[in-house]
Amino acid sequence: MRQELSYKSLFDTVFYRSELKAVVQAFRGKLQMNITFTHPAMTLVDMRGATSVIYERARLLSPVSDKFQESTTWRWGPCAKENLVVGGARFLFDPDEACCQLGFMYYSGFGVSRSFQKARELFELSMQRGYARGISGLGVLYQLGQGVAQDFHKAKELYELAIKRGDVVALSHLGYLYETGEGVVKDFRRAKEFYETGIEKGSATARWSLGRLYQYGLGVARDFQKARELFQLAYTYGDPEAPFSLGIMWQQGEGVTKNCHAAKELYEIGLERGSASAPCALGFLYYRGCGVVRDFQKARKLYELGLQRGDTFAATRLGSMYQNANGVAQDFHKAKELYELAIKRGDVVALSHLGYLYETGEGVVKDFRRAKEFYETGIEKGSATARWSLGRLYQYGLGVARDFQKARELFQLAMEEGDSEAPCALGNMYQDGQGVAQDFHKAKELYEIAIERDSAAAPTALGFLYAHGFGVARDFEKTRELYEMGMRRGWRRASTSLGALYENGQGAAQDFHKAKELYEKGINSGDDLAPECLGHMYRDGRGVDQDWDKAKELYEMGIERGSTEAATSLAYLYELMAHVLKTSPRYSPFMQEDYERIALSKAKGMYELAIARGSTSALRYLALLYRSDRSSDELACQWMAKAKEAGEREAAGKLVEWHCS
């Protein structure tokens, strides 16, 4: 159904065309009702829902309401030709279905205000009338915690009851509990058995569910061809989610050549069929600009539609937009609420997103312990992303002892499990020689794997190699293309890195205004390096009026965001201030000396902060500070020796020059 056409307007049209009032007053024996839907945008789901509404309203208006069910027969279907007499396929309407279908309409907000409470009442009434699908609908509410307290055990009981009463869709619902381990011990074999039983009983949903196991290799050998065959059969039988899964295969290039245009067409079909997953998938194409013009507003609306339809991942996608200020005002509290909702709906990736807020202190008090707990919970639930997230804590020593071996093991496992960012994280370790021999060629290979997996970070990481000629021929044009790709994929650092190219005229004409815009974009997206880069422009007066107060403010922002080098830059700014104060005619010699001492003391404090955060360059700068301004050759030699041990290239020469023993 087209989004701009409301269910209510379609249903009202049906009511008037059916001349409902005249119909219900015409009872003479057994009445045959044959409803034909002519609107080309209506799906079978729409038609079934509309028939349910017509039936219920007719029953309420009927003068023989107590005998309405046995005195009428209802059939419905689409019109295949212009001549209404010759219609398409006709479907016999089960009167007991009406109550359940109305429940699903309230559940999804189709033609009515969305109400989980009303949906629950209708599902319970349908259950009392003995309609099995109503029991499954009630189970979904308990599984997702919608209108009721989340209760996986209750959901399982309801699905088992629905299966006993003949609902084949409940087999897929119960199988999914075993697939995800919700309320039961995770068991892919049992999930597969339920799906196969559903297929034997003619369930299109079960074909889609089994296809998903083969698509992701859950309890079976990964087999894209088998998955595609099952999705195609489910698609043919009208399953609403099958077009979405086929679209994912085209988008990811799973068993087919990657094709975002083909994915878009399939997502749109899924959207029309009422798929819960298709809106979010289509929204992601607009978010990334894959096969479509990039459009954050369109992405947001589609994520919100997916959220309304109960999609597991929509809340996480929408939360990411609020976290990164993509098409919406940045709102960490809103992001946190959405991640918590996503976790409640069963999205294990949301655990990593919520953990990251605690890791960075965005919208919450920074708490590495809580971040680690969320990541470990995600790992327990089978999240590859959570392994990558936990590996990052060990890589940088955030709330844990720094452990490159542990980090590498976690990244390797996450990579084997298909995580898109893990190859990039491994590449970083080879690039920097963290726990492994430095190897730019290996880093490049890993970045390219990550790019193929749609990593957001990898294009910028690979661009860095081309910018510096590490393991590749230096190529600023290639660098710019990769940074632009990183921006399209939503990586925070990409706009900052691209800004540096424009500031320095590398791979593009020098443009300070463009550089400033890109740095500001990086700041707004939360990048920790962007404030420092813009601070340099104000410190040196590059493309802006020189303003040390503004530079100081920006460096402090970078420090607050956890940047190591921002502390080094602020220390250097204090050194510059000290030299200016020492010679300023505005102050007496006594005041000059006092202000210089204060500025140099602050510089020393900032270098020490940078060193505590792991900066090796700050070791060398602090040694230079002691040598030139604090008249302590012994301390200068001690800090320069530490710089040499840390691998600072110029340190060895300085130790010789200063005659350090």
HELIX and SHEET records of a PDB file:
HELIX    1   1 TYR A    7  ARG A   17  1                                  11    
HELIX    2   2 LEU A   20  VAL A   24  1                                   5    
HELIX    3   3 LEU A   44  LEU A   61  1                                  18    
HELIX    4   4 SER A   65  LYS A   67  5                                   3    
HELIX    5   5 PHE A   68  SER A   71  1                                   4    
HELIX    6   6 GLU A   97  SER A  108  1                                  12    
HELIX    7   7 PHE A  116  GLN A  128  1                                  13    
HELIX    8   8 ALA A  132  LEU A  144  1                                  13    
HELIX    9   9 PHE A  152  LYS A  164  1                                  13    
HELIX   10  10 VAL A  169  THR A  180  1                                  12    
HELIX   11  11 PHE A  188  GLU A  200  1                                  13    
HELIX   12  12 ALA A  204  TYR A  216  1                                  13    
HELIX   13  13 PHE A  224  THR A  236  1                                  13    
HELIX   14  14 ALA A  242  GLN A  252  1                                  11    
HELIX   15  15 CYS A  260  GLU A  272  1                                  13    
HELIX   16  16 ALA A  278  ARG A  288  1                                  11    
HELIX   17  17 PHE A  296  GLN A  308  1                                  13    
HELIX   18  18 ALA A  314  ASN A  324  1                                  11    
HELIX   19  19 PHE A  332  LYS A  344  1                                  13    
HELIX   20  20 VAL A  349  THR A  360  1                                  12    
HELIX   21  21 PHE A  368  GLU A  380  1                                  13    
HELIX   22  22 ALA A  384  TYR A  396  1                                  13    
HELIX   23  23 PHE A  404  GLU A  416  1                                  13    
HELIX   24  24 ALA A  422  ASP A  432  1                                  11    
HELIX   25  25 PHE A  440  GLU A  452  1                                  13    
HELIX   26  26 ALA A  458  HIS A  468  1                                  11    
HELIX   27  27 PHE A  476  ARG A  488  1                                  13    
HELIX   28  28 ARG A  492  ASN A  504  1                                  13    
HELIX   29  29 PHE A  512  SER A  525  1                                  14    
HELIX   30  30 ALA A  530  ASP A  540  1                                  11    
HELIX   31  31 TRP A  548  GLU A  560  1                                  13    
HELIX   32  32 THR A  564  THR A  583  1                                  20    
HELIX   33  33 PRO A  589  ALA A  612  1                                  24    
HELIX   34  34 SER A  617  ASP A  629  1                                  13    
HELIX   35  35 ASP A  633  GLU A  645  1                                  13    
HELIX   36  36 ALA A  651  GLU A  657  1                                   7    
SHEET    1   A 3 LEU A  31  PHE A  37  0                                        
SHEET    2   A 3 THR A  72  PRO A  78  1                                        
SHEET    3   A 3 PHE A  91  LEU A  92 -1                                        
END                                                                             
